[in-house]
């Protein structure tokens, strides 16, 4: 099985103090101010400097990758929050190979590396797991990739020198706050050119290295433009990036935004602020910019919200963060009708299904809190019925079972317990639920793009051999360009054909 591909002793254990200490920059940034805006601007200045020193062309001002622009059809593999480097990441690899080996390129969406970046961590969390993927791989950083000042990310994807060091963070506020942050801030781990050369042995430098012009950029994928933004540690973008985002979003070409912070998640819309005022979603929803979808990582599952706009368009908002990190529960997603009339529960999709999520977490909590005696364990069949009752919907699949009183009592105890890793509970949830046992509920997306059609499919990766041989298609959405130029979205019944 795919879990067997992981290197020995690779499991990222949040029980150890090391990962928690390495992640301390998150706490400092959220408490004293996120320094990533100035660091990002310095990184972009440095990229120009590195190019001049090497006698190479400067990165394009529009940060646009055009190598696929003239193709009529393009296919893309998209993996969100992959980088734990253990079995929970490697179970995705065999299904990726079977379903998406023929895609033109891949994009890693948010948190490429856990727990805290670092150039050397890319060996087992990027280069090794995707060694056999034949196409280039691009990426956008998540908050964890910024815990080393983005040094590992910039070295891996933007060809920054590994020994250059991250730009020094600058913190706002009083002198004692600035001093405290400087003393406690974790600097980027050191690495050498030899370290990088050893890692890049896994992937061919010519055909498999993307070479992107910064932590935010755009890719013309045939008739569709993919726009990748960098939301730093706390989920906002700087004013320079916002100006670029508006410029790169202009024009009639349909666009898909890829972001480290999903805009719709857990049946609510969350802000993605712009430095100085405004919000990213204002750009996504502006009909002038012609966005058809927005895909974000950060929450470690799959969710899809077809959101109706006031002008009659529908924009698909997806959470796609299930490609390697511990599971974020779906059973705590409330009835999506709370977002009506923009989106309704009957049109919403998630993976795992809420009942499967409740059953999964009940087993883990039974191990953690119930001493493994089975008192908190809920079967998938009973959990499906319980969740349908709680949300007020028909069961998503037949569940002709009588739920026992014991299972209902267990559900009452398990349901309100922490089951998702948003800050500040992220490290706690990693500690409790970073399980490498199968079955798992990992997933990734495949995008098939044509002039008049865009298809987004979600594929499951459980670690079970039968699903590696016969991959499971969990969800599919198809956009068709109508005669008036509008894109009309249609949900499709999942099947199992491999593209």
Residue pairs with C-beta under 8 A, 6 or more apart in sequence:
1 91
1 94
1 438
1 463
1 464
1 465
1 468
2 87
2 90
2 91
2 92
2 93
2 94
2 95
2 461
2 463
2 468
3 87
3 90
3 91
3 436
3 438
3 463
4 87
4 90
5 90
5 93
5 94
5 129
6 85
6 86
6 87
6 89
6 90
6 124
6 436
7 85
7 124
7 128
10 85
10 86
10 87
10 124
11 86
11 87
11 434
11 436
12 19
12 84
12 85
12 86
12 114
12 115
12 430
12 434
13 19
13 434
14 20
14 115
14 427
14 430
14 431
14 434
15 431
19 114
19 115
19 116
19 427
19 430
20 427
21 186
22 115
22 116
22 147
22 186
23 115
23 116
23 144
23 147
23 427
24 184
24 186
25 116
25 146
25 147
25 185
25 186
25 233
26 143
26 144
26 147
26 233
26 423
26 426
27 424
28 181
28 184
28 185
29 35
29 36
29 146
29 233
29 234
30 233
30 234
30 423
30 424
32 171
32 172
32 173
32 177
32 180
32 181
33 171
33 172
33 173
34 232
34 233
34 234
34 236
35 169
35 170
35 171
36 146
36 150
36 230
36 232
36 233
36 238
37 232
37 238
37 275
38 167
38 169
38 170
39 149
39 150
39 166
39 167
39 169
40 150
40 215
40 230
40 232
40 238
40 241
41 238
41 240
42 167
43 150
43 154
43 158
43 160
43 167
43 214
43 215
44 59
44 214
46 160
46 164
46 167
47 59
47 154
47 158
47 160
47 213
47 214
48 58
48 59
50 159
50 160
50 161
51 57
51 58
51 59
52 58
59 213
59 214
60 213
62 218
62 244
62 247
62 248
63 213
63 214
63 216
63 217
63 218
63 244
63 248
64 213
64 217
64 218
64 219
64 220
64 248
65 138
65 210
65 212
65 213
65 217
65 218
65 219
65 220
66 220
68 74
68 104
68 105
68 219
68 220
68 221
68 222
69 220
69 222
71 104
71 221
71 222
72 222
72 223
72 450
72 451
73 222
73 448
73 449
73 450
74 104
74 221
74 222
74 224
74 449
75 100
75 102
75 103
75 104
75 446
75 447
75 448
75 449
75 499
76 103
76 104
76 105
76 106
76 107
76 221
76 226
76 446
76 447
76 449
77 96
77 100
77 103
77 105
77 106
77 107
77 133
77 135
77 444
77 445
77 446
77 447
78 106
78 107
78 109
78 258
78 295
78 320
78 444
78 445
78 446
78 447
79 92
79 96
79 106
79 107
79 108
79 109
79 323
79 324
79 444
79 445
80 108
80 109
80 110
80 111
80 295
80 296
80 297
80 300
80 319
80 320
80 321
80 322
80 323
80 444
80 445
81 109
81 110
81 111
81 142
81 297
81 298
81 300
81 321
81 322
81 323
81 324
81 325
82 89
82 92
82 108
82 111
82 112
82 125
82 129
82 323
82 324
82 325
83 89
83 108
83 111
83 112
83 113
83 114
83 121
83 125
83 126
83 144
83 324
83 325
84 114
84 125
84 324
84 325
84 326
84 434
85 114
85 121
85 124
85 125
85 129
86 434
86 436
87 436
87 463
88 324
88 325
88 326
88 434
88 435
88 436
88 440
88 442
89 125
89 129
89 323
89 324
89 325
90 129
91 438
91 440
91 442
91 461
91 462
91 463
92 129
92 323
92 324
92 442
92 444
92 461
93 129
93 130
93 132
94 461
94 468
95 444
95 459
95 460
95 461
95 467
95 468
95 471
96 133
96 444
96 461
97 132
97 133
98 468
98 469
98 471
98 498
99 446
99 459
99 471
99 498
99 499
100 106
100 133
100 444
100 446
100 459
101 133
101 134
102 499
103 135
103 446
104 135
104 221
105 135
105 136
105 137
105 138
105 210
105 219
106 130
106 133
106 135
106 136
106 137
106 138
107 137
107 138
107 139
107 140
107 219
107 226
107 228
107 258
108 126
108 137
108 138
108 139
108 140
109 139
109 140
109 258
109 259
109 260
109 295
109 296
109 297
109 320
109 321
110 140
110 141
110 142
110 259
110 260
110 261
110 296
110 297
110 298
110 321
111 141
111 142
111 143
111 144
111 145
111 260
111 297
111 298
111 321
111 325
112 122
112 125
112 126
112 139
112 141
112 142
112 144
112 145
112 153
112 156
113 121
113 122
113 125
113 126
113 144
113 145
113 152
113 153
114 125
114 144
114 325
115 144
115 147
115 430
116 144
116 147
116 148
116 186
117 144
117 145
117 146
117 147
117 148
117 149
117 150
117 151
117 152
117 153
117 188
118 148
118 151
118 152
118 188
118 189
118 191
119 151
119 152
119 155
119 156
119 162
119 188
119 189
119 191
119 195
119 196
120 152
120 189
120 191
120 195
120 199
121 152
122 152
122 155
122 156
122 199
123 198
123 199
123 202
126 137
126 156
126 199
127 199
127 200
127 201
127 202
127 203
128 202
130 137
130 203
131 202
131 203
133 208
134 207
134 208
135 207
135 208
136 207
136 208
136 209
136 210
136 211
137 203
137 208
137 210
138 157
138 210
138 212
138 217
138 219
138 228
139 153
139 156
139 157
139 212
139 228
140 215
140 216
140 228
140 229
140 230
140 258
140 259
140 260
141 150
141 153
141 215
141 230
141 260
142 231
142 260
142 297
142 298
143 231
143 232
143 233
143 234
143 235
143 260
143 298
145 152
145 153
146 232
146 233
147 186
147 233
148 166
148 186
148 187
148 188
148 189
149 165
149 166
149 167
149 169
149 187
149 188
150 166
150 215
151 160
151 162
151 164
151 165
151 166
151 188
151 189
152 188
152 191
153 215
154 160
154 215
155 161
155 162
155 191
155 196
157 210
157 211
157 212
157 215
158 211
158 212
158 213
158 214
158 215
159 211
161 193
162 191
162 192
162 193
162 195
162 196
163 190
163 191
163 192
163 193
165 187
165 188
165 190
166 187
166 188
169 181
169 185
171 177
171 178
171 181
171 182
172 178
200 209
203 209
215 230
216 228
216 229
216 230
216 237
216 241
216 244
216 245
217 228
218 225
218 226
218 227
218 228
218 248
219 225
219 226
219 228
220 226
220 253
221 447
221 449
222 449
222 450
222 451
223 253
223 254
223 449
223 450
223 451
224 253
224 254
224 255
224 256
224 292
224 449
224 454
225 248
225 253
225 254
225 255
225 256
226 255
226 256
226 258
227 245
227 248
227 249
227 255
227 256
227 257
227 258
228 258
228 259
229 237
229 241
229 245
229 257
229 258
229 259
229 260
229 280
230 237
230 241
230 260
231 237
231 259
231 260
231 261
231 272
232 238
235 260
235 261
235 270
235 271
235 272
235 273
236 272
236 273
236 274
236 275
237 245
237 272
237 273
237 274
237 275
237 280
238 274
238 275
239 274
239 275
239 276
242 274
242 275
242 276
242 278
242 280
242 283
245 280
245 283
246 283
246 289
249 255
249 283
249 289
249 290
249 291
250 288
250 289
251 290
252 290
252 485
253 290
254 290
254 291
254 292
254 454
254 487
255 289
255 290
255 291
255 292
256 291
256 292
256 293
256 294
256 295
256 447
256 454
257 280
257 284
257 291
257 293
257 294
257 295
258 295
258 296
259 272
259 280
259 294
259 295
259 296
259 297
260 296
260 297
260 298
261 270
261 272
261 296
261 298
262 270
262 294
262 295
262 296
262 297
262 298
262 299
262 303
262 317
262 318
262 319
262 321
263 269
263 270
263 272
263 280
263 281
263 284
263 294
263 296
263 317
264 270
264 294
264 303
264 305
264 307
264 317
264 319
264 339
264 343
265 296
265 298
265 299
265 303
265 319
266 299
266 303
266 332
266 333
266 334
266 420
267 333
267 334
267 335
267 336
267 338
267 339
267 348
268 338
268 339
269 281
269 339
271 279
271 281
272 279
272 280
272 281
273 279
273 280
274 280
281 294
283 289
283 291
284 291
284 294
284 315
285 291
285 309
285 315
287 309
287 311
287 313
291 315
292 315
292 316
292 454
292 479
292 487
292 489
293 315
293 316
293 317
293 318
293 454
293 456
293 479
294 315
294 316
294 317
294 318
295 318
295 319
295 320
295 445
296 317
296 318
296 319
296 320
296 321
297 319
297 320
297 321
298 319
298 321
299 319
299 321
299 328
299 420
299 421
299 422
300 321
300 322
300 325
300 326
300 327
300 328
300 421
301 319
301 321
301 322
301 327
301 328
301 329
301 330
301 350
301 351
301 352
301 357
301 441
301 443
302 318
302 319
302 320
302 322
302 349
302 350
302 351
302 443
302 458
302 474
302 475
303 318
303 319
303 330
303 333
303 348
303 349
303 350
304 316
304 317
304 318
304 319
304 348
304 349
304 350
304 458
304 475
304 477
305 316
305 317
305 318
305 336
305 339
305 343
305 347
305 348
306 314
306 315
306 316
306 317
306 343
306 347
306 477
306 489
306 491
307 314
307 315
307 316
307 317
307 339
307 342
307 343
308 314
308 341
308 342
308 343
309 315
309 342
312 486
313 486
313 487
314 487
314 488
314 489
316 456
316 477
316 479
316 489
318 445
318 456
320 443
320 444
320 445
320 458
321 328
322 351
322 441
322 442
322 443
322 444
323 442
323 443
323 444
323 461
324 442
325 430
325 434
326 421
326 429
326 430
326 433
326 434
326 435
327 352
327 357
327 360
327 433
327 435
327 440
327 441
328 419
328 420
328 421
328 429
329 357
329 358
329 360
329 361
329 419
329 420
330 350
330 351
330 352
330 353
330 354
330 357
331 354
331 355
331 357
331 358
331 361
331 383
331 387
331 415
331 419
332 415
332 419
332 420
333 350
333 354
334 391
335 345
335 391
335 392
335 393
336 343
336 344
336 345
336 347
336 348
337 344
337 345
345 391
345 393
346 393
347 491
349 458
349 474
349 475
349 491
351 441
351 443
351 458
351 460
351 474
351 475
352 360
352 441
353 384
353 387
353 396
353 397
354 387
354 391
355 380
355 383
355 384
355 385
355 386
355 387
355 388
355 395
355 396
355 399
356 380
356 383
356 384
356 441
357 419
357 441
358 378
358 383
358 386
358 387
358 411
358 414
358 415
359 378
359 379
359 380
359 382
359 383
360 441
361 414
361 417
361 419
361 433
362 376
362 377
362 378
362 383
362 410
362 411
362 414
363 376
363 377
364 432
364 433
364 435
365 376
365 413
365 414
365 417
366 372
366 373
366 374
366 375
366 376
366 377
368 432
369 376
370 376
370 377
375 406
375 410
376 410
376 413
376 414
377 410
378 386
378 407
378 410
378 411
378 414
379 401
379 407
381 399
381 401
382 399
382 401
382 403
382 404
382 407
383 407
383 411
384 395
384 396
384 397
384 399
385 395
385 399
385 401
385 403
386 403
386 407
386 408
386 411
388 394
388 395
388 396
388 399
390 415
418 425
418 428
418 429
418 432
419 429
419 433
420 429
421 428
421 429
421 430
421 433
438 462
438 463
438 464
439 462
439 463
439 464
440 461
440 462
440 463
441 460
441 462
442 460
442 461
442 462
442 463
443 458
443 459
443 460
443 461
443 474
444 458
444 459
444 461
445 456
445 457
445 458
445 459
446 456
446 457
446 459
446 499
447 454
447 455
447 456
448 454
448 455
448 457
448 499
451 481
452 480
452 481
453 478
453 479
453 480
453 481
454 478
454 479
454 487
455 476
455 477
455 478
455 479
456 476
456 477
456 478
457 473
457 475
457 476
457 499
458 473
458 474
458 475
458 476
459 471
459 472
459 473
459 474
460 467
460 471
460 472
460 473
460 474
461 467
461 471
462 472
470 496
471 496
471 498
472 494
472 496
473 494
473 495
473 496
473 497
474 494
475 491
475 494
476 491
476 492
476 493
476 494
477 489
477 490
477 491
477 492
478 489
478 490
478 492
479 487
479 488
479 489
479 490
480 487
480 488
480 490
481 487
481 488
482 488
